[in-house]
Amino acid sequence: MNNRIFAIIIEDEEPARNLLKAYLQSHDEIELVAECENGFDGIKAIAEYRPDLIFLDIQMPKLTGFEMLELLDEYPEIIFTTAYDEFALRAFELNAVDYLMKPFSKARFDNALEKVFTRLKNKSQQNTTVEKLKEQVQETSGPQERFFVKTGSRIDVIPVEDIIHVEAQDDYVELHTAKGRFLKKETMNRLELQLPPKKFIRVHRSHIIRVDQMEKLEKYGKESYMVVLKNGAKVLVSKSRIKNLKEQLGI
């Protein structure tokens, strides 16, 4: 572990940021390189400073702490901060270094930092945790109302209501909307878990469609079917999934 630990605070409430800074004053080994009021600024600061540690508020407007994590290419060590038990539980499930329930004491804060120091001493464990955290952020999120897609420095917000269908593209998924197509680094299996099951159905290993965007179901060959969507797109239905599709459509 390096002598200096670079840290960033990402917290929308000024009193909470001030408390964290006050508690950090007794830790000379930690250098606070940035503080951010929202998740978008937090993403930029992490890319610029590449910190060892972030203090991340979970419940923030515009972009929550969990949503922010999905946009990161690599993770520093994370201590979540939250005022809600339900978020603390999920933070614990995500295997972050620790979580701090607001309001938290100096002793509780110091205890969380001790865990950080231990984690940073073993980089191999840290790398394993990064991969595990990335997967768990997506797998434990459940049905979403929106997705965030990062393209370079641009972040697009895609409401689930705008998605017409989803197509697998190697290590990415392509979200088809009326406004265009957006590539998101994600697997079809994990994305399927994040879509409302009553509104979307997987019709092929490589395709998920929005049920109310179906125009018709056509025969394709002797035993295959093709879904025609309202925008004119045609999506092949696999033999193993046609029964489930017909059942959902009531035919």
C-alpha positions as CSV (number, residue, x, y, z in Angstrom):
1,M,0.0,0.0,0.0
2,N,1.3,3.5,-0.9
3,N,2.0,5.9,1.9
4,R,-0.7,8.3,0.6
5,I,-4.3,7.3,0.0
6,F,-6.2,9.5,-2.4
7,A,-9.9,9.9,-1.6
8,I,-13.0,11.6,-3.1
9,I,-16.2,12.5,-1.3
10,I,-19.4,12.1,-3.5
11,E,-22.3,13.5,-1.4
12,D,-25.1,15.9,-2.2
13,E,-25.6,17.2,1.3
14,E,-23.1,19.9,2.5
15,P,-23.4,19.0,6.2
16,A,-22.5,15.4,5.4
17,R,-19.5,16.4,3.3
18,N,-18.3,18.6,6.2
19,L,-18.7,15.8,8.7
20,L,-16.6,13.5,6.5
21,K,-13.9,16.1,6.0
22,A,-13.8,16.8,9.8
23,Y,-13.4,13.1,10.5
24,L,-10.6,12.8,7.9
25,Q,-8.5,15.5,9.6
26,S,-7.1,13.0,12.0
27,H,-6.0,10.7,9.2
28,D,-2.8,12.3,7.6
29,E,-2.3,9.3,5.4
30,I,-5.5,10.2,3.4
31,E,-5.5,13.1,1.0
32,L,-8.8,14.4,-0.1
33,V,-8.4,15.2,-3.8
34,A,-12.0,16.2,-4.7
35,E,-15.5,16.5,-3.3
36,C,-18.6,16.3,-5.5
37,E,-22.2,17.2,-5.0
38,N,-23.6,14.6,-7.5
39,G,-22.9,11.4,-9.3
40,F,-22.1,12.9,-12.7
41,D,-19.3,15.1,-11.2
42,G,-18.2,12.1,-9.2
43,I,-17.7,10.0,-12.4
44,K,-15.6,12.8,-13.9
45,A,-13.5,13.2,-10.7
46,I,-12.8,9.5,-10.5
47,A,-11.7,9.4,-14.1
48,E,-9.4,12.4,-13.5
49,Y,-7.9,11.6,-10.1
50,R,-8.1,7.7,-10.1
51,P,-8.6,7.7,-6.3
52,D,-7.9,4.8,-4.0
53,L,-11.1,5.4,-2.0
54,I,-14.4,7.1,-2.4
55,F,-17.1,8.0,0.1
56,L,-20.3,7.5,-1.9
57,D,-23.8,8.7,-0.9
58,I,-26.4,6.2,-2.1
59,Q,-29.5,8.4,-2.4
60,M,-28.6,11.3,-4.6
61,P,-30.8,13.2,-7.1
62,K,-30.4,12.7,-10.9
63,L,-28.0,9.8,-10.4
64,T,-27.9,7.5,-7.4
65,G,-24.8,5.9,-6.0
66,F,-25.7,2.5,-7.4
67,E,-26.4,3.9,-10.8
68,M,-23.1,5.7,-10.8
69,L,-21.2,2.5,-10.1
70,E,-22.6,1.0,-13.3
71,L,-20.9,3.7,-15.3
72,L,-17.4,3.2,-13.9
73,D,-14.8,1.2,-15.8
74,E,-12.9,0.4,-12.7
75,Y,-13.6,0.8,-9.0
76,P,-11.7,2.4,-6.2
77,E,-12.4,1.1,-2.7
78,I,-15.9,2.2,-1.7
79,I,-17.5,3.2,1.6
80,F,-21.2,3.9,1.1
81,T,-23.0,6.4,3.2
82,T,-26.8,6.3,3.6
83,A,-29.7,7.3,5.9
84,Y,-31.9,4.4,4.9
85,D,-31.7,0.8,6.2
86,E,-32.8,-0.7,2.9
87,F,-29.9,0.9,1.0
88,A,-27.4,-0.1,3.7
89,L,-28.5,-3.7,3.3
90,R,-27.9,-3.6,-0.4
91,A,-24.6,-1.9,0.1
92,F,-23.6,-4.7,2.4
93,E,-24.7,-7.3,-0.2
94,L,-22.6,-5.6,-2.8
95,N,-19.5,-6.4,-0.8
96,A,-18.2,-2.8,-0.6
97,V,-15.5,-2.1,2.0
98,D,-18.2,-0.8,4.4
99,Y,-21.3,1.3,4.7
100,L,-22.0,4.1,7.2
101,M,-25.5,4.7,8.4
102,K,-26.2,8.4,8.9
103,P,-25.6,9.8,11.5
104,F,-22.4,7.9,12.2
105,S,-19.8,8.5,14.9
106,K,-16.1,9.1,14.6
107,A,-15.4,5.7,16.0
108,R,-17.6,4.0,13.4
109,F,-15.9,6.1,10.6
110,D,-12.4,5.0,11.9
111,N,-13.5,1.4,11.9
112,A,-14.5,1.7,8.3
113,L,-11.1,3.2,7.4
114,E,-9.3,0.3,9.1
115,K,-11.1,-2.0,6.7
116,V,-9.9,0.1,3.8
117,F,-6.3,-0.1,5.0
118,T,-6.5,-3.8,5.2
119,R,-8.1,-4.1,1.7
120,L,-5.5,-1.9,0.1
121,K,-2.6,-4.1,1.5
122,N,-3.9,-6.9,-0.7
123,K,-4.4,-5.8,-4.2
124,S,-5.3,-9.3,-5.4
125,Q,-8.3,-9.4,-3.1
126,Q,-9.2,-5.9,-4.3
127,N,-9.3,-7.0,-7.9
128,T,-11.6,-9.9,-7.1
129,T,-13.9,-7.6,-5.2
130,V,-14.1,-5.2,-8.2
131,E,-15.4,-7.8,-10.5
132,K,-17.8,-9.2,-7.9
133,L,-19.1,-5.7,-7.1
134,K,-19.7,-4.9,-10.8
135,E,-21.7,-8.1,-11.3
136,Q,-23.7,-7.6,-8.1
137,V,-24.6,-4.0,-8.8
138,Q,-26.4,-5.3,-11.9
139,E,-27.8,-8.5,-10.6
140,T,-29.3,-7.1,-7.4
141,S,-30.8,-4.0,-8.9
142,G,-34.1,-5.6,-10.1
143,P,-36.4,-4.0,-12.6
144,Q,-35.2,-0.5,-13.5
145,E,-37.0,2.7,-14.7
146,R,-34.0,4.0,-16.6
147,F,-30.6,3.0,-17.9
148,F,-27.5,5.0,-18.2
149,V,-25.2,4.6,-21.2
150,K,-21.7,6.0,-21.2
151,T,-20.1,6.9,-24.6
152,G,-16.8,8.6,-24.1
153,S,-17.5,11.5,-21.8
154,R,-21.2,11.6,-22.7
155,I,-23.8,9.9,-20.6
156,D,-27.3,9.2,-22.1
157,V,-30.3,8.5,-19.9
158,I,-32.6,5.9,-21.5
159,P,-36.0,5.5,-19.8
160,V,-37.3,1.9,-20.0
161,E,-40.5,3.3,-21.5
162,D,-38.4,4.4,-24.6
163,I,-36.9,0.9,-25.3
164,I,-38.5,-0.9,-28.2
165,H,-36.3,-4.0,-28.2
166,V,-32.8,-5.1,-27.2
167,E,-30.2,-6.9,-29.2
168,A,-27.0,-8.7,-28.1
169,Q,-23.8,-7.3,-29.7
170,D,-20.8,-9.3,-28.5
171,D,-20.0,-8.0,-24.9
172,Y,-22.6,-5.3,-25.2
173,V,-26.4,-4.9,-25.6
174,E,-27.9,-2.5,-28.1
175,L,-30.9,-0.6,-26.8
176,H,-33.3,0.2,-29.7
177,T,-35.4,3.3,-29.1
178,A,-37.3,5.8,-31.3
179,K,-34.5,8.3,-30.7
180,G,-31.7,5.9,-31.8
181,R,-29.6,3.0,-30.8
182,F,-27.4,2.9,-27.7
183,L,-24.6,0.4,-26.8
184,K,-24.4,-0.6,-23.2
185,K,-21.7,-2.9,-21.8
186,E,-23.9,-5.5,-20.3
187,T,-24.9,-9.2,-20.8
188,M,-28.4,-10.1,-22.0
189,N,-29.0,-12.3,-19.0
190,R,-28.3,-9.5,-16.5
191,L,-30.2,-6.9,-18.6
192,E,-33.2,-9.2,-18.7
193,L,-33.3,-9.2,-14.9
194,Q,-33.5,-5.4,-15.0
195,L,-36.4,-5.1,-17.3
196,P,-40.1,-5.3,-16.1
197,P,-41.1,-8.9,-16.9
198,K,-44.7,-8.0,-17.7
199,K,-43.6,-5.5,-20.3
200,F,-40.6,-7.3,-21.9
201,I,-40.0,-10.8,-23.1
202,R,-37.0,-12.6,-24.4
203,V,-37.8,-14.2,-27.7
204,H,-34.3,-15.3,-28.7
205,R,-30.9,-15.7,-27.1
206,S,-30.0,-12.4,-28.8
207,H,-33.3,-10.5,-28.6
208,I,-35.6,-9.0,-26.1
209,I,-38.8,-7.2,-27.2
210,R,-41.2,-4.9,-25.6
211,V,-44.6,-6.7,-25.8
212,D,-46.7,-3.7,-26.6
213,Q,-44.5,-2.8,-29.5
214,M,-45.4,-6.0,-31.4
215,E,-47.4,-5.5,-34.6
216,K,-47.8,-9.2,-35.5
217,L,-46.3,-12.7,-35.3
218,E,-45.5,-14.3,-38.7
219,K,-44.5,-17.8,-39.7
220,Y,-40.9,-17.9,-40.8
221,G,-40.1,-21.2,-42.5
222,K,-41.7,-24.5,-41.5
223,E,-41.2,-24.3,-37.7
224,S,-39.9,-20.8,-37.0
225,Y,-41.6,-17.4,-36.3
226,M,-40.8,-13.8,-36.8
227,V,-42.0,-10.9,-34.7
228,V,-42.8,-7.7,-36.6
229,L,-42.6,-4.6,-34.4
230,K,-44.5,-1.4,-34.9
231,N,-41.4,0.4,-36.2
232,G,-41.1,-2.2,-39.0
233,A,-38.2,-4.2,-37.4
234,K,-38.3,-7.9,-37.6
235,V,-37.0,-10.2,-34.8
236,L,-36.5,-13.9,-35.1
237,V,-38.2,-16.0,-32.4
238,S,-36.2,-19.1,-31.3
239,K,-38.0,-22.5,-31.3
240,S,-37.4,-22.9,-27.5
241,R,-39.1,-19.5,-26.7
242,I,-42.1,-19.5,-29.1
243,K,-44.4,-21.3,-26.5
244,N,-43.6,-18.8,-23.8
245,L,-44.3,-15.9,-26.2
246,K,-47.7,-17.3,-27.3
247,E,-48.7,-17.9,-23.7
248,Q,-47.9,-14.3,-22.8
249,L,-49.8,-13.1,-25.8
250,G,-52.7,-15.4,-24.9
251,I,-52.7,-17.2,-28.3
